Amino acid sequence: MGRYLKVIRLFWSAAIAAEMEYRVNFIIATLSSVGNLAGSLFSLFLFYRTGYTFSDWKWEAALIVVGIYTLLQGFAETFLSPNLNRIVRHVQEGTLDFILLKPIRSQFWLSSHTVSPWGVSDLIFGTIMIIYAGTLLELGISDYLVSIPALFFGLVILYSLWFMLGATSIWFVKIYNVTEVLRGLLEAGRFPMVAYPAAFRIFFTFVVPVAFLTTIPAEAMLGRTQISWVIGAGILALVLFFVSSRFWRFALRYYTSASS
């Protein structure tokens, strides 16, 4: 474990040093984050402007869902997108050969080799939104701490889904459109699941587990989720992470290296 932590420190320090050469990008990313957050708030406002509320979700509670969604978006832009989207390029250019020859697990290398500071603004804005809504709802420190396991499970679920899609580039070299489809589906998480019809709630819970990314952590923070849902999120995260690892090994059996 110590060796892997040392490798991450070396990876990220080099990546941040390289990215900071283009500091204007941070300003652009911040403006983009403000625009995305404004869009999410405006979409939510359209539902609540006439006094309508989602079942058991008043405005302040729905803001927590928006905050968690923004937080996840920042996590994806900081850690997932700069790493996992490059799997396609490694397969196309044959540089995956060199990664497989390194004395380190290829999945770990591909998942953590770089980090992008341009998603930090989403992480900050998401945290501010959660704290702001929690203050209005008079949430305590214990309420925030209770939601950490569910939020962590959501991050693992998001990573596992993204990595498995990236692994399909072994067969389908250009999968950029597939990751965009995943992004589009995940945008459903900016609203509580009760905002959707029953059929969509089933789809976003048991087919594409969007509910485990935002709604369940928000309900855990609000103190009204059943422990069975949090346990279910943990089991799902563990299963998907295991499946992603096995799926990557399975995909490598069909990888044709650049030298073959």
N, C-alpha and C positions, 0 to 999 in steps of 0.2 A: 504493500500500500504506500509506504514511504517513497518508493521509487517512482510510482505513478504520480504522486503529488508533486514530486520534484520535476518530473517531465511536464506536467501541466503548468507549473510556474515558469519554466523555460519557454514553453509554447506561447503562453499568454503575454509574457513580458515582451517577447519579440514581436508578437502580433500587434500589441498596443503601440509599441514604438514605431512600427511601420505605418499604422493607421493615423497616428497623430501628425504625420507629415502633411495630412490633408485636413486641417482643422476646420476649414470652411464647411466640410461635409457635416460636422457636428451641428452647426447652425441650421443647415438645410434639414437634417434629420429631426431637429427639435421643432422646426416649423411644421414639418410633416406630421410629427406626433401631435402637435396642437390641433392641426387640421383634422386628423383622425379622431381625436378625442371629442372635438367639437361636433363632428359628424355623428358620433355615437350618442352624445347628449341630445343633439337635435332630434335624432330618430326616436329616442326615448321620450322626449318632450312632446312629440306628436301624439303619443298615446295618452299622456297625462294632462294635456293642456285643457281638456274639456271636463276635468274632474274624474275621468275614468282611471281606475287602478287595476292592475293585475291582481288576481285572487291572492290575498294575504301578502301582497307586495306593494307597500306604499312607496312614494318617490324616493325617500332616503334609502330604503332597503334595495331598491332597484339600482341605485347609484353604486352600491357595493359590488353588484354583478358587473357593472361597467368598469369599475376599478380593477377587479380581478381579471377581466378580459384584457384590459390595457396592460396589466402586469404580465400576463401570459404572452401578449404580443411582443412586449419588450424582451422577454426571455427567448422567444423564437428568433427575433432579429439579432440578439446579442450572441446566442450560443448555437442555435440550430441552423438557421439559414446560411450563415457563412461557412459552416462545416459540411452539412449534409447535402446542400445543393452542389457542392464540388465533387461529390461522388460521380456524377454524370461526366464531368470533365476528366476525372482520373481514368474512367473507363474509356472515354473517347480517345484520349491522348496516350494511353498505355502506361501512365505514371502509377497506376495501381500496382504494377509489378514491383516497383521499388518499395511501396508501403508493405506489401505482403512479405518482403524479404527482411523487414526490420525486426529486431528482437523485442517486439511489443505487439500486443493484440491489435489486429487491424481495425476492429470495430472501435476500440478506444482511440486509436490514432485519428480515424476519420471523424469521430464525434467531438474531439477536443483539441484538434491541432491549432485552431485559430479562434479568435474572439473579436467581435465587432463592438466598439464603444458607441456606435450610432444607435443602438437600441436602448441605451441607458436612459434616455429621456422618457421613453415609454415606461420603464421601470419606476422612474421618479414620479411621473404624473399618475400612474396607477396607484402607487403607494399613497400619494397625497389625496387622491379621490377616496380611497378606502378609509383613511384616517378622518377625512372631512365628513363622510357619510356616517362613520362610526361615532363621531362626536355628536352629530345631530341625533343619533339614536341612543346616545349615552352608553356606548359599549365600553367595557373595561379591558384592561390588559389581558385578563384571563380569556375573554371572548376571542381576542385576536390569536392567542396561543392555541386555543382549541382548534382553530381552523387550519393551523399549520400542517398537520398530517394530511388532511384532505387536499390542501393546496399542493403539497409535495407529490402526492399520488397523481394529481392532475398533470404536473410537469412530466412525470415519468411516462404517463399515458401518451402525452403529446409527443415526447421524444420518440417513443417506440413506434408510433404510427408513422412519424416522419421518416425514421430510419428505414423502416420496411419499404416505404415508397421509394426511398433512395436506392435501396438494394435491388429493386426491379430494373434498374438501369443496366444490370448485367445482361438482361434479355432485350429490354426496350431502351436503347441508348438515350434517346431524347425523351425525357419524362417531365420537362418543365411544366407542361400543361397539367399533368397529374397533381403536382404539388400546388398549383394554383387552384385546382378543384378542392383540394384539402383545405386551403386557406379560406375559400368561399364557404365551405361547410362549417368551418370553425367560427365564422363570423356570426353564426346563429347563437353562439354563446354570449353575445353581448346583451341578450335579454334573458330574463328568467324563463325557465322551460314552460311555465304556465301560460306564457304569451302565445304558445303555439297550439294548434288543434291536437287532439289525442293521438292521432296517427303519427304526427310529426314528433310528438314527445316520445313515443315508443321508438321511432327511428333514431332520434338524437340521444337516446339513452342506451339502447341495446344493439344498434347497428353501428352508428358512428357516435362514440360515447362523449358527445359534447357536454352533456349534463354533468359529467364527472369533472369537467375542467373548470366550470364557473359556478353553476347553480348550487351544487352540493357543497363546495367550500364556502359559498356565501351563506347557505343555510346553517352550516356548522358555526360560522361566525355569529350568526343571529341567534344561535342556540335553539333551533327548532328542527334540526335534522335528526333522524334516527341513527343510532350507532351502527345499525346493520348496513346503512348506505355507505358510511365511511369505511367499514370493514370490506364491503363489496368493492369500493374504489381501490383499497389496498390490494385485494386479491387480483382485481383486473390489471392493476399496474404491474404486479409481479408476473402475472401470466404473459402480458404483452411484452414485457422486457425480456423474459425468457424466450418467447416466440421470436422476437426480433433477432436475438443472438443466434438461435438455431436457424432462422430463415437466412441470415447472412452466410452462415457456413454452408447451407444448402445451395445458395446462389453461387458461391465461389466454385462449386463443382462444375458449373457451366461457364466459368470465366475463361476466355481464350486470351492469353497474355499477348502483349505486343511482340514478343520474341518467338511466338509459336506459329 
